Amino acid sequence: MPPTSLPTASRPPPPSGIPGGPGVVLALLLLVGGTWAALAPYQPPAPVPASAPVEDFSAERALAHVSQLAREPHPVGSPEHARVREYLLARLEELGLSPEIQRAPSVAEFPTPFGVTYRSAAVVQNVLARMPGRSSERALLLMAHYDSVPAGPGANDNAAAVATLLETARALRASPQKPGHDVFFLFTDAEEVGLLGAQAFFTRHHRRHVVATVLNFEARGSRGPVLMFETGPDSGGLIDELGATVPTALASSLFDTAYQYLPNMTEFTLAKAAGIPGLNFAYIDGLTDYHGALDAPRNVDARTLQHQGEYALRLTRRLSEGSLSPQGTSSRVFFNVAGLGLVTYPERWSPFLALGATLLWAAVIARGLREKTLSVGPLARGLGAFLLVCVGVIAIAAVISVLAGATHPESRRAGDTYDSGLYLVGLLAVTASVAALFVAKLGSRIGVRTLALAACAPWALLAVLTAFLAPGLGFLFTWPLASTALGLVLLPSAPGAAPWRWPSAMTLCAIPPLLIVAPLLVLTFVGLTPRLAVVTALLAALLCGLLVPLLHALTAPRPWPMPAATLALGLGLVALASIPRAPTPEHPRQNNVVYAWDADSGQALWFSSDEELDDWTRQFFRQEETRQGPLPDFMPRWGQDFWFAPAPVLDAPAPRVELLDDTVTADRRTLRLRITSPRGARSAAVSLTGAPVLGYAVDGARASSSDPPVAADAEWTLWLETLLPEGNLLEATFPAARPISVRVLDRTEGLPSLSGFTATRRPPDMIPAPALDVENWGNATYVSHALHISAHPALSGTRQSLPMAAEHPGND
């Protein structure tokens, strides 16, 4: 007697039918249509021309400001920086806003990913303009910084944001009615060197007390949509206002939650520390243009600028007419869904929603086990196989990351490449191929429904974990899981049902997950760069687990064509992206050469942080004289090795260190030093060794730090970002009775003119390496000089002052 064909608990059912053409068409329509619908809202709006009504924001009008603001690099303290400030003042005065300058010393310090504390100080000059409203009790503050890094003109970071504020102020001024509340436009100084301008404003400016809400605008690239990625305290009501006011708003509590765990900071960090509600905006695509010569006006996307302007103008009009009081202050979960806009709900709902989605999934499994259409063994095999798929995809992504770094020199500093878009599409295609093979192989053995339910298990676990531990992330796993579980309720469990009869089931399993997850695949890859492609790969593999019915419909007629085609496409794109290309002016090679001279020893060096020397940098590093290793003692200490070689001596005066006062009280010793640069350097690094620094102040601004004092044998370094003509005053306190060494290393941009050595100019297809972190010294000249101060006997309860620095050798 032949065996029965009915499914039992010990024998899984055969595959649910053999799909024909209608199933493939339906699956393709859902896949292509769902992906297009998910990504469409993430395109920035079309730019508005200068001929638009005067009350509207026009990217074309704002771009005119960008061209003026970003002519040249304008780091804090430079002559170009002063020109930019004068341009700002002139434009604001034309609008009748009577701008003021806050000139104040500012000090900041924070840990870096390189294991050292970054300390900086500057005399900042913030520009503040007030647009009077009908009420002055509370104010809305729009904020952007106007300095750039030395390596680039800062067209996107942050001239585009400055231009956004100027165009917003012009549009508001052209409106027939005053704002309901005062609106402040704050153009902060010295953001690139430690958020010093924002710190001066939020801790010392008399206007800070009336600020009720802050909108900050930043950039970490040159194109793409503008994202609202960070919220301030008590900002739940602002999320609701954002969704109701800006139709093109793109925001996610996932960004907000993830950003809390990153080492990045913006000036919005200081507003949050002051307890002020607000929203932080930035665009992040085009990282290869960031903080370097490519950050020029030609690389500002007018659509991105228009998107930024829509946030600024629409929210300013809406918020300034409200109460500016914290309303709806509970933490919110928020995310975009195509067709629904910005979805928001209280964070406290997250655990209940996650548990509900998980229980729905578990109920489908329980029903199948009870009806004997499911069994534990096949579910366990399906889950195990799916986890192996995820591990395999992660391994493939890791290989792609290594390949991108090995074939693209520009990726070795920031992780991004000129061809990162090809890597993204290639990675997603390879992931889809692996997932399709998984479905084709196991779908015919254990059943599509079993396989789909097994692949939902990681989603259920992540939904519950994130709902309790990181509620802002919970939506990412809760809603796709709930939709897929509901779709699997409708999916026929009996054999013989053709996929083209599954429209409701496949739609629920595909469309909501695609609408929520697909945009995040792009944003995580852009935000984390190919260096961390494993994150995107894992999310893509998990998404494919929810698309099992759709992948089954595509592969069941013939198991191999679809996986083979997508695999060939993916590998082809990765290979194409990995072909080394000769540099061009649009995609230049980055390199880094620095000159350093120690005036005390007479030693002069070229050094470079590049991994490899190229045809241009080799003129500085003769093969027989070039070595690799740590920097010499007269340079601040960094962990990495550098190329260095002897260089001609510079004919220039060294920086000066004058000891103004040496006081001992009880067991503490306080030195007052004046630091000057006779050669007119813009900035300097000051290093102290010999005793732990217990406290310090710069030009009257005292640092506040919770870090323990630096050990006596360690180097304590402070960057003075604005060297004043009259000198900068540094006051530092140490334990008494220890000798102290003070070394000053002043800096000027560019390489020096040296007697007997003439360097060729960089060709058009090369640029100085972007300043993407504090270990990147940039294209600069450094001159070093040290002052050694002998031990001072501790005189308990007394005060003793030593003469000036003339008594201490080596100060000439």
Secondary structure, DSSP 8 states (H G I E B T S, - for coil): -----S-BTTB----S----HHHHHHHHHHHHHHHHHHHGGGS------TTS-TTS--HHHHHHHHHHHTSS---TTSHHHHHHHHHHHHHHHHTT---EEEEEEEEEEEE-TTSSEEEEEEEEEEEEEEE--SEEEEEEEEEEE----TTS--IIIIIHHHHHHHHHHHHHHHSSS--SEEEEEEEES--TTTSHHHHHHHHH-GGGGGEEEEEEEEESSSBS--EEEEE-TT-HHHHHHHHHH-TT--B-HHHHHHHTTSS---THHHHHHTT--EEEEEE-B-GGGTTSTT-SGGG--HHHHHHHHHHHHHHHHHHHTS--S--S-S-EEEEEETTTEEEEEEGGGHHHHHHHHHHHHHHHHHHHHHTTS--HHHHHHHHHHHHHHHHHHHHHHHHHHHHHHHH-TTHHHHS--TTHHHHHHHHHHHHHHHHHHHHHHHHHHH-HHHHHHHHTHHHHHHHHHHHHH-HHHHHHHHHHHHHHHHHHHHS--STT--GGG-HHHHHHHHHHHHHHHHHHHHHHHHHHTGGGHHHHHHHHHHHHHHTHHHHHHHHSSSTTHHHHHHHHHHHHHHHHHHS-----SSS-EEE--EEEEETTT--EEEEE--SS--TTGGGTS-TTT-EEES--TTS---SS-EEEEE-----S---EEEEEEEEEETTEEEEEEEEE-TT--SEEEEEEESS---EEEETTEE----S----TTS-EEEEESS--TT-EEEEEEEESS--EEEEEEEEEES---BTTB------TTEEE----STT---SEEEEEEEEEE------TT-------GGGSTT--
